[in-house]
Amino acid sequence: MRTRVGIIGAGPAGLLLSHLLHLAGIESVVLETRDRAYVEARQRAGVVEHGVARLLRRSGLGERMDREGITHDGIELRFDGRSHRVDFSDLCGRSVEIWAQTEIVKDLTARRLADGGQVLFGARATAIEGIETDSPRVRHTLEGREEVLECDYVAACDGFHGIGRRSLPEGVVRTFERLYPFSWLGVLADVPPSCEELVYARHERGFALHSMRSEEVSRLYLQVPNGTDPDDWPEERVWEELAERMAVPGWELRRGPLTSKGLTPMRSLVTEPMSHGRLYLAGDAAHIVPPTGAKGLNLALHDVALLAEGLRARYTHGGTGALEDYSAAALRRVWRAEHFSYWMTTLLHTSGDAFDHRLQLSHLEYLASSRAASTQLAENYTGLPRP
């Protein structure tokens, strides 16, 4: 099988890259290890930056988001039993969309298949070869057969555990990593949200986040120690802890049946460079951010938008400058997002250290009293313009 761009991974990054290439008249094939039902059911992020929402609309993928998603013009910070709203519209003139990654993947999959795109579910990539030549190859298994996809370029959008990152030559790769001593216990609940916007709560017992998937479904998180067994958190314990950590006068947490429960370890990681030869990494294959800053999905889609531009220039007029600059250009945004995610994480999660506790409260007080400090948060949260 032969194509111009071989894409590994049918998550939002791989599918959007394939779609953007299709709009530019560039053929691609997407290889995905899992089946379609599994891919479309994965629960992931739900905050879409202002610029990413515009990208989805411009590429013909915003209709259902605009109809069923929820526009948020701010977030709420809770600490020391008080509340402070960060007003995005007032501070930076932008907003975010609450639209689950699951729904983005559903729309992208349907669109690629309707457009005649080749998305091969159940195709497990086993090796990437020849990335320093003009004809790289992706070996994969499909329906029990060994297959080879020959292409001009390979885009690895296959996540942290995928084959893409491991296929960069050891001598050219450098990895920067930070592990955190806590995780998030995340739950989905069939209950209308108890708030109009996301609530980020800093409490002595640990961080808590109230988010939502729709007007009928709530998404909530609790800071817990690494290695926590979700089964040790029955429904009643989850709701009691959420109510305690997010409590402010006059507010009540709505409760309902939990439909899913899982643990998310917290880490920061960046792989440099994000490309070598004819192989390009995008999304979690190249970088991981703690979810506190809502940057993972958005970084991945920014990556592939940048990569699609470079590939379009290459096939339109033969220019390779944008492709050669892809890694450096992508990493400028990645490191800004890494810093913001680290800052949000260390600001809101407790360590048990009394000195850290007082520092966090001091900084939160400053955020609540300084327009400049709140503006910096709003600009980063809603998404900075392309550097």
PyMOL commands that set and color helices and strands:
alter all, ss='L'
color gray80, all
select helices_A, chain A and resi 12-23+36-41+50-58+63-68+88-92+101-114+163-166+170-172+230-232+235-245+283-285+291-293+296-317+321-324+326-348+354-369+371-382
alter helices_A, ss='H'
color red, helices_A
select strands_A, chain A and resi 5-8+28-32+47-48+70-72+74-79+82-87+96-98+118-121+123-129+137-142+145-150+153-156+174-189+199-202+208-212+218-225+258-272+275-276+279-281+287-288
alter strands_A, ss='S'
color yellow, strands_A
deselect
rebuild
show_as cartoon
